[in-house]
Amino acid sequence: MGEIEEVPGRRGSASHSIIAEDAAALEHLGHKQELKRNFSMISMLGLAFAILNTWTALAASITLALPSGGPSSVVWGLIVAGICNLCLAASLAEFLSAYPTAGGQYHWAAIIAWKKWSRSISYITGWINVSGWVALTATGGLLGSTFIINIISLLHPEYVTEPWHQFLIYIGFTLIALFINAFSTRLLPLFTKAAFFWSLTGFVIISITILACASPNYQSGEFVYGDFINEVGWPDGLAWLLGLLQGAFALTGFDAVAHMIEEIPQPQIRGPRIMLYCIGIGMITGFVFLSCLLFCVNNIDDVIESSAGPLLQIFMDATKNPAGSVCLLMFPLVCMLFTSTTLMTTSSRMSYAFARDRGLPFSYIFARVHPGLDVPLNALLWTAAWVVVFGCIFLGSSSTFNAITSASVVALGVTYAIPPTINVLRGRKMLPPNRPFKLPGAVGWIMNLVGICWTILTTVLFVFPPEVPVTSENMNYCVVAFGVILLIAAVTWIFDGRKNYKGPLVVFEGLETRTVEGVETVLEPATESDSTTKGMA
């Protein structure tokens, strides 16, 4: 791992002085400080971890891996996904420490890409990232509403689920998330701190409770860590690889801190740490939680086929008590409310940042920050509106909705790989050497290449049919949804972006600074009071 160095003289600086320096640094990246830097290290970590919510996401999606590799795929697939995502996150952390702007991947791609292709690569990266985050926002309401439907199914076995029942609950999650983001922005740091501690508390209480209740009737360690199941029809190796998708899904969204980076002091130092910490915490809690669940399982087929959902079924296996199981489910259910809110927060900031650089149609509308609420209100409404549209799609076709949410994971994964890929192709020389977070020598090359290869692998696996024989019912339409995202990006580039999108503006101080090929730059004489960005290769 690279080392993160403290900027000399900052540790003893007053808070307002640090914020002033951060605002100046943001101005050198071409943007005025409009959002308040209200988040602390813990509250931003809470936001990042609330979005990953790894142990909850793993529990909710455990049926992805159980028939496709069994317990061994569930547990060790998470470790594989975690290590590869750490490599990818470390690769992006280098960019974040050099250019801490809410644009994230599209901004970084613009700076380091070849001049001829910079604007188009940046624009398409931005559109894929915006689309991915808007679609990912729908997953919070989906999982939250699914948990509530599962509770009803457990307590009332005669209940018949209708799509509109879940749709109304889904809309409820969306409206609550919108209200909190729009009217309680000053309380968001407290909200995300609460999310962090609630999630960790739930993880500890549930793990201890189910182990205590299931004692001494545990599955063997050989079953939990070594049992292999293949019920999907693919060859065993491919079936196990498809089980990796559970871990990949549970660790998607770690770029949230990049899109929120303009709301935390000392972003060059804290941002990379948060990006890596949230994955590390997710891996540890996820591994322990999955192990506890699998030790308490009675019958794998019952878990896969349960109308009450896999998590409630395992709680029932452990506690033998419906009321107790429902009480335990309150922890992940509330986590989903935190997740829905923080997903909408991050998605709105991503849309706001891209609009600020004139990447969206009617950018002047979505780039506004409401003067009284201190939030990009129009970008929030844009995100919420699309989430509602996706909910309407769910009413008509759940498979289409699932394809959209799967495409969001593919889309974000692709954007994670674009900046490191360009940097690798250009000899890993495109970042300023004085950045606070650096991956040294061979370590940087290895982490970049592992992260890129992981993205290629998961992109292919996410568009693979989950089982054979392939029918219209079990076909994976994710590739179609992702194709639509790419088509929208290409069409908007031809009719709008090609004329109006100039890419981010970067201001560099000191006339000895080398040229940045990809974006329009402004050189200013260096002053003692301002921070400088030098050494671009």
Phi, psi and omega in degrees: 000153177282166179260142177255120184257137175289140176288126184304137174087353185275329188302323182266003183287152174290155184302316183292330178291319178297315181297322178296318177297319180295322178295320178295319178298320178295323179297325177292341175269009171096010185224143176279143177288110180248327181270149182282141177271075186267346188272139172265179178301313183291317183292325177287323174297322177299319178295313181297318181287328177296326179287314176293310180041053196302312185294325177290314180297321178296317180295320182289334184251019186296336179289348174293319188262332184302314178281351185240064180125336177074196182306323181297322178288323180298310186281305185283336174298324177295318180296315178300311180298321181295315180296315181293321178290328174297320176297317180293318180294320178297323178297317179286331180298327176299317179293319182296322180288334179275321184225081183279084179229150184296343179295328177063235193301318183291327179293314180295319180298322180297322184288321188259351184284165176296140188305319183298326187251359189302309185296316183292317179297315180297316183296313181293321176300317179298317181293319178297319181292316177300313181297318180298316181290322178297316180291323179296329179302331180291339184289331179298310178294327180296309182292321178298314179293327178296319178300318181293317177298322178297320178298315179298318180295325179290315184280338181227083184302337181279353184294134177251118183286132173246143181305325183289336175298309181293326179300316181296319177295317178302316178296323178299315176300317182296316182292321177297316179298318179296315181299313181297318181292322185281319191247357181231034185298328180290340180265355183303319178300321176293322180298316183286328172299314178300321179300317182296310183287327176297316182296314180294322178297315178299319178301314182291313183296315181295316182300313181294317184297311184291325177293320180293318183289326183279344183302138000260018187272072180259155168289160181284158175298327178297321178293312186295318188253357183223350185288136180241133179230137175227101178246014186255351175090343177284161174305152188305316181297315180292322178300317179295319179297321178297331176293343177295339185297332178298311179294322179297317179297318185288347180245014179276140176111011183289350175282003180305319182298329178295319183281346176255007192294337180281005181241021178224137176292156180048054187295327182298331183264313186284325183303307179301320179300312182298319181301319181280322181299317185295326177288318179299314178296320179298318179298313184294310181295322180295316180298314180295316184294316178298321178299315179299315180299314185289328175296334185261357181291140174267308184219123183298319182297323177297321179294316182294322188261358185298132177289341179272002179089155186295321185292313178297324180296319178292321175300320178294320177302322184279312189267336185059025185220115181300316181297316178297321180296318179295319178300318178295325182290344178299329180296304178294331179296314177293325175304323180292330174292316175300317181296314180302318182292313183288329173298316179293323176303307184293318180299318180295323179292324177294314179296319178300314182296318181291321177295324179300329177264017176062038180268341181256153169300143182056042184303326183299336178281312186281346180271002181278140171255125182297125186293332181271326183266344180059035176224154172285081190299318181295323176293325175297314181295323177300313180297311182299321180298317179293323177298320177295319178300316178298325176296321177295324176298321178301323178300321183274323184204109179292329180293323177293318178298316179297325178295322180294315181292324176295320179297332179295321179293318177298315183299313180295319179300319179297317180292331177297326186273340187296307180299313178298325179297314178298317181297319178295316180297337180256021172079019182053042181240013189263002179250146180297135184291344182266018178293148183294327182250122182227137171263115187285139169037240184297328179300317179298315179299314182298312181295319177300312184291320177298315179298318180295314179298322178297319179297317179299314181298310184291329177298317178294315183294324182292337179260004179282142171300135186290340181204163175237151000290150182277129177235175178295334181282320183258006179297143178268108182268012179302321182297326178292314180297319179291325176299322177296320177300314179295321180296316178299317180299317182292316181295315180294329176295316182295315187266343184227303187298322182301328182268321192255338185272116180258351185085168181292148177264131180241129179256123179244142179259148178094119186288348181277356180296139178287167183283142171260118189291318197282336187228164175290129182238153176236127179263130178236147176299140180287144175235157182294329187278340184260151175284154181237154176237114188229172168079027179289130180266000000 
